[in-house]
């Protein structure tokens, strides 16, 4: 059983000399993550055993630990750790920066500690080692009561994303899952793009995803990749995906209202609904990517103007898809005849508004939308829904009418070994692995079950996943095992 730690944590090693603390730290962490009092003595004195500079070494150690915790980095304190006051001070420092702290207790056989000590070129005096062993015996039973987030015996370490760490599985929590495809640089693309997309869509449908989403961009966005990497036009892509699937719902997360005439956008979505046999969803947003507008020669209106255009579009589309051909005069657009034939097969194409701005976006959701799309951790979701419910109360709407979706990337592995292999393959740079783990919310199926259950309990009804490495065989199927737990 491995020790599961979040990518932001403080770990205090506790045990006598010769217990194996430094060896364990070196086997499980990079040198830069381990703050060692011995090594700091060597920096400010004549060697690791220069006790004359201990005060200076510990002053430096505390400063380094504070700076690392401030940046929320994995930090291992490699000292004897036997002084209760020092442990308390380090825990308080971690609490100050909202970083969980852990203790690793090295309950090594005293005979082995003495044997290892005898092998050292600079031995700890026998009486000093005996005192350390006595102190450890007194400390061992106290660690669990000192307020650590966890106390462990030394074992192999597994780092998981902060959002994933500590999540507990909850039973009988309903939740649907959608898959967002945001990366099209497949092997041998663009020649392989059609086949790869068809495979992803069919596998997602078979795995239990209920919806499939693409972004509405014309060049790759900086959060995902480089501008010159492959990016498909969203509505054309969904038409192709409609032809290679049967039941999964299809949508853009989200269509920027600045990219197309709103009436034309309504026509496109109605066409998709007809050709997909009633599976279209309509995601809308105000747009944000100015560089993309500039590259394509499009106007990029002010924030206020974009929100006015978004509100116009929210009002126009139901008219366009409804009976008759009424005129529409909005804040930014005018449509003399809101007419669309054939009409959508669905009585009402669900409209989702992306973004979670509290003053304008969530108010537009309350006024016009069938769904919202939120980001962030459980606490953020709860807060945003409280704001949405207040807007619903203001406009006299039942918030239960609004479906709550949540978008986040995820890397989900079958087990610890699979997770380690995926991280090594996808983030070979060891120096950047913690950031990668955090960015993609890396964890096992068991880890993620608790995370998604917590989101569901917070009010999320559909978790939309930007699944890392979706094109690789087995990735979607592994996630399908997680979906089954919410069936």
N, C-alpha and C positions, 0 to 999 in steps of 0.2 A: 504494500500500500504506500503510495507516494504522499509527500507533503504538498498540499495545494496552497500556493501563495498568490496574492494579487500582484500586479505589476508595479504597484506603489506600496511599499511595505518597509518596515524596520524589523530586522531579525537580530536578536541578542543571543550570542552563544554563551552558555553557562556550564562550567565544569573545571576541574582541576587541571594542572599541567599534565601533559601526556594523555589526556582523555581523547584526543583526536579532533579537536575543534578546527584547527587550521587545515588539516588534511581534508576534512569534510567540506569546509568552505571553498577550498581550491577546486574540489571535484564538482561542485554544484554551481559555482558562480564565477564570473569573470574577475580578474584581479582588481579592476577599477571599482567593482561593487563592494569589495571587502575593505573595511577600515580596521586595520590591525594596529594595536598598541605597540607590539614588538617591532613592526616595520617602521612605525613612526619614530620609535627610539633610534632606529638606525639612521633615519633622516636627520635628526637633530642632535644625535650623539655619536658615539664611536661604534655602535653596533646594537643589535636587537636586545642585548642583555645589559645595556648600559642603564642601570637603575638610577643613576644620578640625574638623568633627564626625563624621568617618568612624569613629573608634573608638566613639563613642557609638551611631552608627547600626548598626554591626555587633554591638555588645553587645545592642541591642534586637532586631536581626534574629535572632540566635541564641536569644534568649529566646522570641520568637514561634514560631520553627521548632520548638523543643522542646515548647512547649505544644500546637502543632498535631499533632505526631507522637504525643504522649501520648494525644491523642484519635483518633489514626489517621485524620487528615484528609488529603486531597490537598493537598500543599504544594510550591510551585514557588519555588526560590531564584533570583532574578534579580539576579545580580552578574556580574562578569567571569568568575568561576569558574576563574581561571587559576592560583590558588595551590593546590598539591597538598596542603599541610597542612590548609587549610580544607576541601577536598573530603573528605579523610580524616576530619576531625572531624565533618562532617555525616553521612557514611556511618555512622560509629560511633554517632552519636546515633540514626539510623534503626534500626540493628541493636538498640540498647537497647530500643526499643519494638516490635521485631519487624515493622518496616515496610520493604518492599523499596525500594531506592534506584536511580535511573536517571540517566544523563547524556545531555544533548542537546548534541552538538557542532556548532557553527556554523562550517563550513569555507567561509566566504564569501570571494570573490575580494578580495584586499587592495586592489585598485584601487577596488572598490565601497565598501569600508569607508572609504577615504580620501575618496571622493566624498561619501558620506553625512555624514562628519565636517565637511566644508567647508560643508555646508548648515546646520549647527547654529548657533544663536545663541551658544552657548558651546562652542567647539571644544576637543577634546582636543589638547594640544600635539603637533605632528608627531612629535617624538622619542619622546614617551610612547606614541603609537599604534604607532610602529615597534617599540618594545620589546614591546608587547602582541602584535603580529603574530608576532614571533620566538618569544615564549613559547608562543603557540598552536601554531606549527609543531612545537615540541618536545613539547607536551602531547598533540597529536592522536593520536599513535601509542601513547600510554601509557594512555589511558582504558580500553581493553578489558582491561587487566591490573590495574585498580585495585579490582576486586571489586564492581562494579555488577551489578545484576540484568539490566541491558540498557543498551547504548549506542547511540543512534540519531542519524541526521541529522534535522533538523527536517522534520516532516510533520504531516498532520492527526491529531489524537488521538482515540482511542476508549476510553472507560472501560468496563470490565466488572467484574462482581462478583469479589471476592477468591477465592471458591471456583472460579470459572471461569478466572481468569487463570492462564496457564502450564500448563494441562492439555494433555497430548499425546495424540493419538489412538493407540489400541492396537487391533490387528486381532484378529479371531477371539475376542472376549470375549463370551460369551452373556449376554443380559440381556433380561428381559421388562419391559413398562411398563404401569402402571395409571394411570388418570385419576381424580383426586378432584374432585368438584364441591362447592364450598363457598360459592358466591355465586349468589343467585337473584334479584337485583335487575336483571332484564333490562329492556330498553326495552319500555314498555307492559305491564309485569307488573302484576298477576297474569294479565291476560287473555291474554298471550302466553307465559306460563310453560310450559304443557304443550308447545306447539309448539317452543319454544326448547330445552327439555330433550330432547325426542325427537330434534331435530336434532343436539345435542351428542353424545348417546349413539350415534346411527347413524354419525356422522362419526368418532367415536372407534373404533368397531368396524371401520370401513372403513380407518382409518389404521394399524391394527395393535396398538392397545391391547388387552391380554388381560383386563383387569379394570376395573371401574367402581365408584367408591366415593363415598359421601356421609357427612357428619358426623352424629352423633347429638346434635343440639341443637334447642332449641325457640325460641330467640332467637339472633340473630347474636352470635358471640363477639368480644371486643374485639380479638383478633389480626387479624380480618378486616374488621370494620365496626362499625356502630352497632346498638344493641339493637333498634331499631324497623325495621331493614331486613329484607326477606323471608327467612324461613327455613322450609323445608318439613320436615314430620315424616319421619324417615329411612325407616322400614320401608314406609310407604305409597308413598313416592317410588320405592323399589326395585321394588315391585310394578308400578308404571306403567312403569318402565324395562325390566322383564322383558318386557312386552308389545310394546315397540317395538324390541327387539333380538333377536338370534338366537343368538349364540355367546359374547358377552362375559360374564365372570363378574361377580357382583354382591355387594357387601358394604358394611357400615357400618364406618367407621374412626373410632372404634369405638363399640359400644353401651355406654353407661354402665350398670353393673349396678344402680344405685340408681333408675333410671327406670321399670323394669317388674319385675313378678314374674318371677323367673328361669324358672319353668316356662312362663309365658306367652310369654316371649321365645323359648324353645326351640320352642314351637308356631308362632310367627310365622315363624321362620327355616325350619322344616320346610315350612310352607306355601309360602314363597317358593321353596324348592328344587323343590317339586312343580310349581308354576305356571311356573317358569323352565326346566323340563326339566333339572333337575340343575345349576344354575349358581350356587347360593347359597354364600356364604362367611360365616363368623361371626367378627366382630371384637368383642373384649371389652376393657373397661377399668374401672378402679375409680371413675372419675368425679372431676371436679375443680371444676366451675363452680358455686360456692356461690350466686352471685347468681341463677342460673337456678332452682336448687332453691327458694330463698326466694320468687321471683316466682310459682312454680307451687304453693306451699304444700306442697312435699315435704320430708321430713326430710333432713338432710345429716349422715350419721353421721361419726364420727371417722375418721381415716385408717386406723387399725387395723381398725375395724369394716368399712370399705369393702373392704379387702383380704381380710378373712375372707369377705365376701359374694362377692367375685370368685372366690376359691378354691372356695367352694361351687358357684358357677355352672359353673366349669370341670369339676367332678366330676359335676354333675347332668346337663348336656346330653348327654353320650354315653350315659348311662343312658336318658334320655328318648327318644333317637333309636334306641336299640337294642331288642333283643327283650324281650318280657315287659312287666311293669309293676311293677318293684321299688320298694320304699320307699326313701326317702333321708332321712337325718338328718344335717344339716351343722352348721356352727358358728353360722350365723345363720338358716338356713331348714330347714323340714321339709316333705317332699313324700310323702304316704302312698302315692300311685300315680304313678310316673314313666311315664306312658303317652301315646303320641302317634300318632294315626292320621289321615290316612295318614302313613306313615313317609317320611323323605326319599328321594328317588330315588338320591342318592349313597350308596354304602356308608358313607362317612365324610365328613361336612361338615367341611372344614378350619376349625380354630379358631385365630384369630390373637389374640395379646395385644399391646395397644398400650402404649407407654411403654418406657423403658430404665433404670428404677431398678435399681441394681446389687444391692441386698441382697434385695429382695422380688420385684419385677416379673420380672426375668430368671430368678430361681429358679423362679417359677411357670411361666414359659415352658418351662424345662427339665423340669419335672415333668409338665406337662399339655398344652402347646400344640403345634400343628402349624406355627406361624409366629410370628415376632416382627416388630415394626415399630420401626425405629430412626430417629433424627434426627442431624443434624450432619455435619461434614466427614469426609473419609476417615480421618483419624487417630482421630476419635471413634468411627467405626464399627469400626475395627480393635480399639480398646480394649474396646468393649462386647461384641464377639464373643469376645474373650479371656475376659471375665468369664462370658459365657454358657457357653462351653466348660468352664470350671471347675465351674459348677453342674451341667452335664451329667455330668461325671466323678463328681461327688459322688453323683448319683442313679442312676448306671449307665446313662446314655442316650447313644446315638450322636448327636452334634450334626448329622450329615448328615441326620437325619430332620426337622430344623426348617428351614423355608423362611425366608430372611432378606429382609425388605422394608425399604424406606427411603422416607420421606416428606419432600418439600421442595417449595416453590413454584418456578416457573421461568418465565422469559420467554425464548422462543427465536425468533430472527429468521433469515430466510433469508440475509442478508448485512449488511454494515456499514450500508448506506443504509437498509435496512428496520429495523434495530435503532434507528438514530437517530430515525427517524420514529415508531416505537412508543413510545420513551421520551418524546419531545416530546408525543405525544398522551395518554399515560397519566399522565405526571408533568410537567405544564406549568410547575410552579413550579421554576425553575432552582435555587433555593436548596436544594431537597429532592431533586434528581435523584440525587446520589450515594447517599443513603440508600435511595431507591427501587431503584436499580440493585442495591444490595447485598441488600436485602430480598427481591427477586424473582429474584435470581441471573441477571441479564440477560446475554445473550450470543448469539452466532450459533450455527448448527448446528455449525460446525467447532469453536467454543469448547466447546460442551457435549458433543461426542463424547468428548473427552478426559476431561472430568469424570465422565461416566457410566461410561466404561471403567475409571477408577480406582476408582469405587465397586464395580463388578463384581469387580475384582481383589481388593478388600478383603473380599469375601464376600457382597455384595448380589446377590440373584437376581431381585428385582422392584423396580424404581424406580417409586414412586407419585408422580405429579406433580400438584401443584395448579397448573394451567396458567393463567397470567394471561390474561384476556380470551378465554377459551375460546369464548364465544358469537360472537365476530367471525369471519366467514367467512374461511377461510384459515389461522387460527391453529393449529387441530388438524392440518390438512393439512401445514403446515410442520413440525410436530413429527413427523408421520408419516415425513417424509424422514429424520429422525434415527433413528427406530425401524428403518428399513430397513437402516441401517448395522450393526445388531446382530442382523439376521435369521439 
